Structure formats: C-alpha cells, structure tokens
C-alpha cells in the first residue's frame, strides 16, 4: 500500500523564503568577513575617515610595488641591449602603458587629507618614471652611450624618489 504525502503550497513557499533568507544572511556575513580588516584575529571597526586612510594606504602600497616592477623593467631593458629594436620598443611601450594606467588610477583616487603629501610624492615618482621612459625611448631609437647615460641618470632619479616613498611610514609593510 502506497501513501502520497502532499504538502500545501503555502508551506513550500514559506520553506523557500526561510531558506533564501538564511542564505542572504550567511552571504552578507561571508562578504563582511572577506572585506573587513582584521587585527589580532578579530575584525576591526573603522570610522569613515580611518576607512578612507586604510583604503588609500592599501592602494599606495600596490602602486609602489607596481612602480618598482616598472623600474626593474626599465633597468632590465637598459642592461640588456639586444639587436632586436622591435622587441625593445614593445617592452618600452608596455612599460609606458602601465605607467599611464597607474597615473590615471592615481589621479582618479580620492586622497585623504592626512596623506596628501604622500600622494604628491607618488605623483612626482610617476612623473620622474615617465621622464625616464622617454629617455629610454630615445636610447632605443638612437643607442648611443650619451643617450644610455641620460636614461640611466633619469631612471636613477626616479628610483631615488621611489626609495624615499618606500621609507614613508604609511607605506612600510606591517
């Protein structure tokens, strides 16, 4: 003998609503845990001002690391002159594009008043790196010792600015 168990549709709808409600709450909790800063294993509550500073600090560290990668790319390009001008030009253009994207991202970022000087230093470093990029492009076009020396000098000036930024306590890794 077989029995059929029938559930009224209102109970099924109620069960689905409860399930979806629990899923939404758990989803929000997981998202909150993923994006909240943690200190000592516990989530840290941030005021809007402190949140803006923390977000900018995270961006500035990422920008500094990217500038260091770009600097390394230019140093590598200058230290390994190959006969393939197209490959050198491609590498130089790639680094130039990364610099422009970085500059645009920095220009579009809201800067907390506390970190205005750091932002100015970072913009100067990007400008110096762009100048070094143009000197490297001149060297690629005309690989003379004078052009190589000029490119190395401007790249060193940009590296000095970047080293100064790296010493900033807001950038130093915890």
Order of alpha helices (4+ residues) and beta strands (2+ residues): alpha-beta-beta-alpha-alpha-alpha-alpha
